[in-house]
Amino acid sequence: MDRDKAIDSLLIDDDRVRVTRFDFAKGSETGWHRHEYDYVITAIVDCPMLLEESDGSLREVLVPAGTAYRRSKGIEHNVINNGDVPMSFIEIELK
């Protein structure tokens, strides 16, 4: 399925961290990617995500505004805005 791409805005990229803001229109996606570093996501608004996992499974996740979660490097997935309104989050990669 062809979807619009989320807009990624690099905020910081130094020897310790990479910080990126992701803004998704309804139904847009990151595209398939593999995380090079451990990372933390902090939701700016409620983020109803549909995650396409590397094993072919789909997983629906709601990350409420103002909350965060952490995952380890090596994760490969596609993140899709599964809601009816735009969503945004900040991703902090730990180098």
Backbone as a printed PyTorch tensor [residue, N CA C, xyz], in Angstrom:
tensor([[[  0.8460,  -1.1830,   0.0000],
         [  0.0000,   0.0000,   0.0000],
         [  0.8910,   1.2460,   0.0000]],

        [[  0.5740,   2.2020,  -0.8470],
         [  1.3120,   3.4670,  -0.8870],
         [  0.7030,   4.4360,   0.1150]],

        [[  1.5350,   4.9080,   1.0190],
         [  1.1080,   5.8890,   2.0210],
         [  2.0150,   7.1080,   1.9310]],

        [[  1.4980,   8.2520,   2.3590],
         [  2.3460,   9.4380,   2.4960],
         [  3.3860,   9.1510,   3.5670]],

        [[  4.5260,   9.8140,   3.4640],
         [  5.6030,   9.6530,   4.4410],
         [  5.4620,  10.6880,   5.5570]],

        [[  5.7790,  10.2550,   6.7640],
         [  5.8540,  11.1760,   7.9000],
         [  6.9930,  12.1550,   7.6360]],

        [[  6.8930,  13.3270,   8.2210],
         [  7.9480,  14.3360,   8.0920],
         [  8.8860,  14.1910,   9.2840]],

        [[ 10.1640,  13.9780,   9.0100],
         [ 11.1500,  13.8750,  10.0870],
         [ 12.0250,  15.1220,  10.0710]],

        [[ 12.1520,  15.7260,  11.2430],
         [ 12.9380,  16.9530,  11.3950],
         [ 14.0460,  16.6980,  12.4080]],

        [[ 15.2880,  16.7110,  11.9390],
         [ 16.4350,  16.4940,  12.8050],
         [ 16.6420,  17.7190,  13.6800]],

        [[ 16.6360,  17.5170,  15.0050],
         [ 16.7770,  18.6110,  15.9530],
         [ 18.1850,  18.6910,  16.5370]],

        [[ 18.7700,  17.5340,  16.8430],
         [ 20.1290,  17.4520,  17.3870],
         [ 20.7850,  16.2080,  16.8220]],

        [[ 22.0530,  16.3280,  16.4400],
         [ 22.8320,  15.1560,  16.0360],
         [ 24.2810,  15.4330,  16.4060]],

        [[ 24.7050,  14.8870,  17.5570],
         [ 26.0780,  15.0830,  18.0010],
         [ 26.7020,  13.7340,  18.3380]],

        [[ 27.7850,  13.7300,  19.0760],
         [ 28.4800,  12.4730,  19.3520],
         [ 27.7740,  11.6100,  20.3880]],

        [[ 26.7390,  12.1340,  21.0730],
         [ 26.0490,  11.3690,  22.1130],
         [ 24.6170,  10.9970,  21.7770]],

        [[ 23.8790,  11.8820,  21.0930],
         [ 22.4630,  11.6290,  20.8020],
         [ 22.0730,  12.1340,  19.4190]],

        [[ 21.0050,  11.5630,  18.9040],
         [ 20.3330,  12.1000,  17.7170],
         [ 18.8770,  12.2730,  18.1350]],

        [[ 18.3520,  13.4930,  17.9850],
         [ 16.9790,  13.8000,  18.3690],
         [ 16.2250,  14.2130,  17.1120]],

        [[ 15.1170,  13.5170,  16.8570],
         [ 14.3280,  13.7610,  15.6550],
         [ 12.8570,  13.8980,  16.0300]],

        [[ 12.2080,  14.8790,  15.4590],
         [ 10.7560,  15.0180,  15.6090],
         [ 10.1050,  14.3800,  14.3860]],

        [[  9.0720,  13.5900,  14.6240],
         [  8.2980,  12.9700,  13.5490],
         [  6.8740,  13.5010,  13.6010]],

        [[  6.3880,  14.0070,  12.4550],
         [  5.0190,  14.5020,  12.3240],
         [  4.3170,  13.6860,  11.2510]],

        [[  3.1910,  13.1080,  11.6280],
         [  2.4360,  12.2090,  10.7600],
         [  1.0720,  12.7980,  10.4320]],

        [[  0.7420,  12.9000,   9.1670],
         [ -0.6380,  13.1670,   8.7690],
         [ -1.4290,  11.8730,   8.9920]],

        [[ -2.7180,  11.9630,   8.9790],
         [ -3.5640,  10.7680,   9.1070],
         [ -3.1260,   9.7370,   8.0620]],

        [[ -2.8310,   8.5110,   8.5020],
         [ -2.4950,   7.4290,   7.5950],
         [ -1.0710,   7.4150,   7.0720]],

        [[ -0.2360,   8.3970,   7.4420],
         [  1.1370,   8.4120,   6.9210],
         [  2.0300,   7.4680,   7.7180]],

        [[  3.2240,   7.2200,   7.1880],
         [  4.1170,   6.2080,   7.7590],
         [  5.5660,   6.6840,   7.7550]],

        [[  6.3830,   5.9970,   8.5610],
         [  7.8220,   6.2630,   8.5370],
         [  8.4760,   5.5780,   7.3510]],

        [[  7.9190,   4.4640,   6.9160],
         [  8.5890,   3.5700,   5.9810],
         [  9.4250,   2.5860,   6.7920]],

        [[  9.7670,   1.4770,   6.1800],
         [ 10.5360,   0.4490,   6.8700],
         [ 11.9100,   0.9840,   7.2420]],

        [[ 12.3260,   0.7090,   8.4830],
         [ 13.6470,   1.1380,   8.9520],
         [ 14.1060,   0.2430,  10.1000]],

        [[ 15.4140,   0.1950,  10.2770],
         [ 16.0360,  -0.5440,  11.3880],
         [ 16.7640,   0.4680,  12.2690]],

        [[ 16.5360,   0.3790,  13.5670],
         [ 17.1590,   1.3060,  14.5050],
         [ 18.6090,   0.9130,  14.7750]],

        [[ 19.5120,   1.8570,  14.5470],
         [ 20.9420,   1.6510,  14.7590],
         [ 21.3360,   1.7780,  16.2240]],

        [[ 20.4920,   2.4480,  17.0040],
         [ 20.8180,   2.7540,  18.4000],
         [ 19.6210,   2.4550,  19.2940]],

        [[ 19.8770,   2.2620,  20.6030],
         [ 18.7940,   2.2570,  21.5790],
         [ 18.0930,   3.6110,  21.4630]],

        [[ 16.7910,   3.6370,  21.7400],
         [ 16.0710,   4.8980,  21.5670],
         [ 14.9060,   5.0320,  22.5250]],

        [[ 14.4790,   6.2870,  22.7080],
         [ 13.3290,   6.6430,  23.5220],
         [ 12.3970,   7.4770,  22.6630]],

        [[ 11.1170,   7.1690,  22.7320],
         [ 10.0760,   7.9460,  22.0480],
         [  9.2560,   8.6740,  23.1110]],

        [[  8.9990,   9.9670,  22.9010],
         [  8.1040,  10.7310,  23.7640],
         [  6.9950,  11.3230,  22.8930]],

        [[  5.7600,  10.9890,  23.2190],
         [  4.6110,  11.4560,  22.4400],
         [  4.2910,  12.9060,  22.7650]],

        [[  4.1130,  13.7220,  21.7290],
         [  3.7120,  15.1190,  21.8930],
         [  2.1840,  15.1920,  22.0200]],

        [[  1.5070,  14.4020,  21.2250],
         [  0.0480,  14.2450,  21.2630],
         [ -0.2200,  12.7490,  21.3810]],

        [[ -1.4590,  12.3630,  21.6300],
         [ -1.7840,  10.9370,  21.6180],
         [ -1.3540,  10.3480,  20.2800]],

        [[ -0.6700,   9.2140,  20.3230],
         [ -0.1350,   8.5910,  19.1140],
         [ -0.6890,   7.1790,  18.9590]],

        [[ -1.8060,   7.0410,  18.2290],
         [ -2.3270,   5.7080,  17.9280],
         [ -1.5460,   5.1280,  16.7510]],

        [[ -0.6620,   4.1890,  17.0410],
         [  0.2400,   3.6520,  16.0270],
         [ -0.1800,   2.2630,  15.5850]],

        [[  0.0190,   2.0120,  14.3110],
         [ -0.0350,   0.6570,  13.7810],
         [  1.4010,   0.3180,  13.4280]],

        [[  1.9490,  -0.7170,  14.0610],
         [  3.3310,  -1.1230,  13.8330],
         [  3.3590,  -2.3590,  12.9590]],

        [[  3.9940,  -2.2440,  11.8080],
         [  4.2650,  -3.4010,  10.9670],
         [  5.6080,  -3.9490,  11.4220]],

        [[  5.6240,  -5.1710,  11.9410],
         [  6.8320,  -5.7650,  12.5100],
         [  7.5680,  -6.5850,  11.4560]],

        [[  8.8510,  -6.8090,  11.7030],
         [  9.6930,  -7.5240,  10.7290],
         [  9.2700,  -8.9760,  10.5290]],

        [[  8.5420,  -9.5530,  11.4910],
         [  8.0700, -10.9380,  11.3370],
         [  6.7540, -11.0210,  10.5650]],

        [[  6.2700,  -9.8710,  10.0600],
         [  5.0360,  -9.8330,   9.2860],
         [  3.7980,  -9.5290,  10.1120]],

        [[  3.9410,  -9.4450,  11.4310],
         [  2.7810,  -9.1700,  12.2800],
         [  2.4670,  -7.6780,  12.3160]],

        [[  1.2400,  -7.3790,  12.7190],
         [  0.7730,  -6.0120,  12.9220],
         [  0.4340,  -5.8480,  14.3910]],

        [[  0.7500,  -4.6820,  14.9380],
         [  0.4530,  -4.4290,  16.3450],
         [ -0.0510,  -3.0090,  16.4890]],

        [[ -1.1950,  -2.8560,  17.1600],
         [ -1.7410,  -1.5290,  17.4420],
         [ -1.2870,  -1.0980,  18.8340]],

        [[ -0.7900,   0.1340,  18.9250],
         [ -0.2850,   0.6730,  20.1760],
         [ -0.7800,   2.1050,  20.3110]],

        [[ -1.2050,   2.4750,  21.5090],
         [ -1.5210,   3.8760,  21.7960],
         [ -0.4720,   4.3870,  22.7680]],

        [[  0.2690,   5.4170,  22.3510],
         [  1.2280,   6.0900,  23.2290],
         [  0.5870,   7.4220,  23.6060]],

        [[  0.0920,   7.5390,  24.8470],
         [ -0.5960,   8.7720,  25.2380],
         [  0.3440,   9.9820,  25.2630]],

        [[ -0.2110,  11.1440,  24.9900],
         [  0.5560,  12.4010,  25.0150],
         [  1.3140,  12.5310,  26.3290]],

        [[  2.5930,  12.9230,  26.2230],
         [  3.4010,  13.1570,  27.4000],
         [  4.0550,  11.9210,  27.9880]],

        [[  3.7920,  10.7430,  27.4090],
         [  4.4100,   9.5240,  27.9130],
         [  5.5630,   9.1130,  27.0070]],

        [[  6.3570,   8.1710,  27.4880],
         [  7.5400,   7.7430,  26.7480],
         [  7.6870,   6.2300,  26.8350]],

        [[  8.4170,   5.6710,  25.8900],
         [  8.8320,   4.2780,  25.9750],
         [ 10.2140,   4.1340,  25.3670]],

        [[ 10.9040,   3.0500,  25.7280],
         [ 12.2710,   2.8000,  25.2830],
         [ 12.3380,   1.4490,  24.5880]],

        [[ 13.1640,   1.3840,  23.5340],
         [ 13.3990,   0.1170,  22.8510],
         [ 14.8820,   0.0070,  22.5060]],

        [[ 15.3060,  -1.2130,  22.2750],
         [ 16.7190,  -1.4860,  21.9970],
         [ 17.0300,  -1.4020,  20.5130]],

        [[ 18.2980,  -1.1710,  20.2130],
         [ 18.7370,  -1.1010,  18.8200],
         [ 18.4270,  -2.4260,  18.1130]],

        [[ 18.3560,  -2.3410,  16.7900],
         [ 18.0960,  -3.5240,  15.9850],
         [ 16.6430,  -3.7320,  15.6110]],

        [[ 15.7340,  -3.0170,  16.2520],
         [ 14.3060,  -3.1320,  15.9290],
         [ 14.1010,  -2.7010,  14.4850]],

        [[ 13.3480,  -3.5000,  13.7340],
         [ 13.0130,  -3.1500,  12.3520],
         [ 11.4960,  -3.1360,  12.2350]],

        [[ 10.9600,  -2.0110,  11.7630],
         [  9.5080,  -1.8850,  11.6530],
         [  9.1310,  -0.6900,  10.7800]],

        [[  7.8260,  -0.5870,  10.5540],
         [  7.2210,   0.5650,   9.8940],
         [  6.1640,   1.0930,  10.8510]],

        [[  6.1810,   2.4000,  11.1230],
         [  5.2280,   3.0280,  12.0390],
         [  4.2200,   3.8180,  11.2110]],

        [[  2.9310,   3.5650,  11.4650],
         [  1.8370,   4.1860,  10.7070],
         [  0.9160,   4.9160,  11.6820]],

        [[  0.4950,   6.1250,  11.3160],
         [ -0.5140,   6.8320,  12.1040],
         [ -1.8450,   6.1230,  11.8750]],

        [[ -2.3320,   5.4720,  12.9210],
         [ -3.5560,   4.6800,  12.8370],
         [ -4.7720,   5.4480,  13.3420]],

        [[ -4.6070,   6.7570,  13.5540],
         [ -5.6970,   7.5720,  14.0730],
         [ -6.3500,   8.4270,  12.9990]],

        [[ -7.2800,   9.2550,  13.4370],
         [ -8.0330,  10.1230,  12.5230],
         [ -7.4920,  11.5420,  12.4530]],

        [[ -6.4830,  11.8440,  13.2520],
         [ -5.8940,  13.1890,  13.2830],
         [ -4.3740,  13.0600,  13.2340]],

        [[ -3.6700,  14.1600,  12.9500],
         [ -2.2050,  14.1060,  12.9340],
         [ -1.6310,  13.6700,  14.2820]],

        [[ -0.4400,  13.0590,  14.2340],
         [  0.2610,  12.6890,  15.4710],
         [  1.7240,  13.0860,  15.3490]],

        [[  2.3470,  13.3240,  16.5040],
         [  3.7480,  13.7460,  16.5380],
         [  4.4360,  13.1490,  17.7550]],

        [[  5.7150,  12.7920,  17.5570],
         [  6.5260,  12.3620,  18.6940],
         [  7.9710,  12.7580,  18.4580]],

        [[  8.7280,  12.7410,  19.5580],
         [ 10.1550,  13.0000,  19.5260],
         [ 10.8730,  11.6640,  19.7530]],

        [[ 11.8590,  11.3910,  18.9340],
         [ 12.6770,  10.1930,  19.0970],
         [ 14.0840,  10.6160,  19.4920]],

        [[ 14.5970,  10.0370,  20.5780],
         [ 15.9460,  10.3140,  21.0420],
         [ 16.7350,   9.0140,  20.9280]],

        [[ 17.7420,   9.0280,  20.0470],
         [ 18.6050,   7.8620,  19.8630],
         [ 19.8670,   8.0580,  20.6920]],

        [[ 20.2580,   7.0100,  21.4280],
         [ 21.4090,   7.0740,  22.3230],
         [ 22.5930,   6.4320,  21.6290]],

        [[ 23.5650,   7.2370,  21.2490],
         [ 24.7220,   6.7360,  20.5020],
         [ 25.7350,   6.0790,  21.4320]]])
